[in-house]
Amino acid sequence: DEWTSGVDSAWIGSEGSSMYRINTANGQMLNSFPTGNAITASPFVDAGYITASNNLFITCKDGKIYCRNSLNLSTIPGGWLNRGGQEDGNYNVGSPIESSPYMSIEGANKYLYFGADNGKLYKIDATNGTLVWSFQTGGPIKSSPIVYNDWVYFGSDDGNCYCISITDASIRTGWPVLTGAAIKSMPVLSDWVDSWAKITFTSSDGKVYKLDIQ
C-alpha cells in the first residue's frame, strides 16, 4: 500500500492574501504564509503517500504559483531555490491565477498543470518550478485541469473544453468541444472501463456535459 497515515492538517487560502495550515483535530492554526494577493483556488498538497515530497503548491491572483513545505509554510523546498534569475519559491506567469493546480506523476517525475487569466495553461516541473510548456486558449482559464492517459483536460472562458497532449501541448483530434458559454468547473473523471472513461463538467450556459474519452 503506497498510502500512509498521518496527514492531520488542512491548508486554507484566503482573499486576505494568506495561506493557513490548520490542525484538523482541534482547529488550531499551526502556521501561515503571506502571498501578494488573494488566494481564490484550493492548493494542492503532495502528502499522504510513500513517495510524497510534502510540498504545498499555492496558486494566487498575484500571478504566482508558490511552493512551500506543507508542515512549515515559511520553508522553501530546495529545488525552488537559486533558479537562475527566477524568484525563490514561486513561478510567476504575470497574470492572475484562479485555477487550482493539478499534480501528475509521469514516470519518475512530477509536474503541475494550472491555468491563468491570460488564457494560458501551464505545465511546470513540480520539483524546481521550471516551465515545460504553455498553451494559449481564447479566454481566461479558471477551470482546474485533470490528466488521464497522457492527455490533459480543462475548460476555458472561451466556451471550449480542451484536450491536449501532456508531452507537447498538441490538440487532440476532434477537440476542443465547444459549449454555449464559459467553462469554469473542473472536469470530473468517472466510469473507467479498460482504457475508456468519461468526464463530466458544467458550463455557464446552464448545462452539464458528459463526454466519452480514451
Secondary structure, DSSP 8 states (H G I E B T S, - for coil): --B-S---EEEEEETTTEEEEEETTT--EEEEEE-SS---S--EEE-SBTT---EEEEE-TTSEEEEEESS-TT---GGGSSBTTB-TTEEE-SS---S--EEEEETTEEEEEEE-TTSEEEEEETTT--EEEEEE-SS---S--EEETTEEEEE-TTSEEEEEETTT--B-TT--EE-SS---S--EEEEEETTEEEEEEE-TTS-EEEEEE-
